[in-house]
């Protein structure tokens, strides 16, 4: 989608550049055309009438917002484990288990609570706030953060995210006619994916900007001469240092033979500075998710609770609306 490509390009170009602002404008035009076509279609891909039901509109919007923060953790934390922790791609996946464990536990519990009690407004409010708290803790990530503490932060984040996957589908299913359950459920999943993609495009720009600002400061603080720091701007410099498990060897290998002897004494300081800047830049990406999760927590308070047991909703064929007005 042009909008996503434009947001991604923002890390290397200005808003007024055609590759950023132009693509976003093009995407907006395409989106407007799509909505116009869907409005008139006999069998639309996404029945827009669904969004007149409050439960569907709130669920889809909240899922979009919450996913934009959650997907950031899924993508950037493994990178941090690889670059700063020196873990392999496989090990960095194992390091994500506390986050996944929290998701599994809370998703199962939330599904049972909603299915058995039909209550979900307070549950989803608490889940979105917990997500915001977990992401706020992750913004404290630094190069020397103890791993058990980081795992605890990830677990808290996972506890907040889990209900999003279990409860929102149940909520929309109980507030739409049987013939539209499939479309409503798929809409929640679709907007979760789109929210995650948009969030990653934005946070990717945040990461790149933060890394650009923090690295010179970290290099200067580590006592690295400016002339040596300039080598990082060359081909393969920063990329080699931030490679999987890099300890500086790949960086040295990427330099011309005559420069290696001059740079080698500063490699430990350079690596430490890059890891420090990388940690701060990674932590900065979670700030967006705090805001979106808090917005989602406010939205879910708009729910009007109705039994969300997965049974056929009290929908009137005469009025075309749910009796609960979801």
Long-range contacts (C-beta under 8 A, 24 or more apart in sequence): 1-27, 1-30, 2-26, 2-27, 2-30, 3-27, 3-28, 3-31, 3-198, 4-197, 4-198, 4-201, 7-198, 7-201, 7-202, 7-205, 8-201, 8-204, 8-205, 10-201, 10-205, 11-204, 11-205, 11-207, 11-208, 11-209, 12-208, 46-183, 46-187, 46-190, 47-180, 47-183, 50-176, 50-180, 50-183, 50-184, 50-187, 53-172, 53-175, 53-176, 53-321, 53-322, 53-325, 53-326, 54-175, 54-302, 54-303, 54-304, 54-325, 54-326, 55-171, 55-172, 55-174, 55-175, 55-176, 55-303, 55-304, 55-306, 55-322, 55-326, 56-172, 56-175, 56-176, 56-184, 56-187, 56-326, 58-299, 58-300, 58-302, 58-303, 59-168, 59-171, 59-172, 59-188, 60-172, 60-187, 60-188, 60-191, 61-191, 61-296, 61-299, 62-124, 62-128, 62-164, 62-168, 62-296, 62-299, 62-300, 63-164, 63-168, 63-188, 63-191, 63-192, 63-195, 63-296, 64-191, 64-192, 64-194, 64-195, 64-198, 65-195, 65-292, 65-293, 65-295, 65-296, 65-299, 66-128, 66-131, 66-161, 66-164, 66-192, 66-195, 66-292, 66-293, 66-296, 67-164, 67-191, 67-192, 67-193, 67-195, 67-196, 67-199, 68-195, 68-196, 68-198, 68-199, 68-202, 68-288, 68-289, 68-292, 69-131, 69-132, 69-135, 69-199, 69-286, 69-288, 69-289, 69-290, 69-292, 69-293, 70-131, 70-157, 70-161, 70-164, 70-196, 70-289, 71-195, 71-196, 71-197, 71-199, 71-200, 72-199, 72-200, 72-203, 72-285, 72-286, 72-288, 72-289, 73-99, 73-135, 73-138, 73-154, 73-157, 73-286, 73-289, 74-99, 75-200, 76-203, 76-207, 76-282, 76-285, 76-286, 77-138, 77-154, 77-282, 79-282, 80-141, 80-278, 80-279, 80-282, 82-244, 82-245, 83-242, 83-243, 83-244, 83-246, 83-275, 83-278, 84-143, 84-275, 84-278, 84-279, 85-147, 86-244, 86-245, 86-246, 86-247, 87-244, 87-245, 88-244, 88-245, 89-244, 95-151, 96-154, 98-151, 98-152, 98-154, 98-155, 98-158, 99-154, 99-155, 99-157, 99-158, 100-158, 101-155, 101-158, 102-154, 102-155, 102-156, 102-157, 102-158, 102-159, 102-160, 102-161, 102-162, 103-158, 103-159, 103-161, 103-162, 103-165, 104-158, 104-162, 105-158, 105-159, 105-162, 106-158, 106-159, 106-160, 106-161, 106-162, 106-163, 107-162, 107-163, 107-165, 107-166, 108-162, 108-166, 109-162, 110-162, 110-163, 110-166, 110-167, 111-166, 111-167, 111-170, 114-166, 114-167, 114-170, 114-171, 114-308, 115-170, 115-308, 115-309, 115-310, 116-309, 118-174, 118-305, 118-306, 118-307, 118-308, 118-309, 119-305, 120-167, 120-170, 120-171, 120-303, 120-305, 120-308, 121-300, 121-301, 121-303, 121-305, 123-163, 123-167, 124-163, 124-164, 124-167, 124-168, 124-297, 124-300, 124-303, 125-297, 125-300, 125-301, 127-159, 127-160, 127-161, 127-162, 127-163, 127-164, 127-167, 128-160, 128-293, 128-294, 128-296, 128-297, 128-300, 129-160, 129-293, 129-294, 129-297, 130-156, 130-157, 130-159, 130-160, 131-157, 131-160, 131-161, 131-164, 131-289, 131-293, 131-296, 132-160, 132-289, 132-290, 132-293, 132-294, 132-297, 133-160, 134-158, 134-159, 134-160, 135-286, 135-287, 135-289, 135-290, 135-293, 136-286, 136-290, 138-283, 138-286, 139-283, 139-284, 139-286, 139-287, 139-290, 140-283, 141-279, 141-282, 141-283, 141-286, 142-276, 142-279, 142-280, 142-283, 143-272, 143-275, 143-276, 143-278, 143-279, 145-279, 160-293, 164-192, 167-308, 170-308, 170-309, 170-310, 171-303, 171-308, 171-326, 173-308, 173-310, 173-313, 174-306, 174-307, 174-308, 174-309, 174-310, 174-311, 174-313, 174-326, 175-306, 175-308, 175-313, 175-322, 175-324, 175-326, 176-313, 176-315, 176-322, 176-326, 177-313, 177-315, 177-317, 177-320, 177-322, 178-312, 178-313, 178-315, 199-288, 199-289, 199-292, 202-288, 203-285, 203-288, 203-289, 206-284, 206-285, 206-287, 206-288, 207-281, 207-282, 207-284, 207-285, 208-281, 210-280, 210-281, 210-284, 210-285, 211-277, 211-278, 211-281, 214-276, 214-277, 214-280, 214-281, 215-273, 215-274, 215-277, 217-277, 218-272, 218-273, 218-274, 218-276, 218-277, 219-269, 219-270, 219-273, 221-273, 222-269, 222-270, 222-272, 222-273, 223-269, 224-266, 224-269, 224-270, 224-273, 225-266, 228-262, 228-263, 228-266, 228-270, 229-270, 231-255, 231-259, 231-263, 232-270, 232-274, 238-274, 241-270, 241-271, 241-274, 242-274, 242-278, 246-271, 247-271
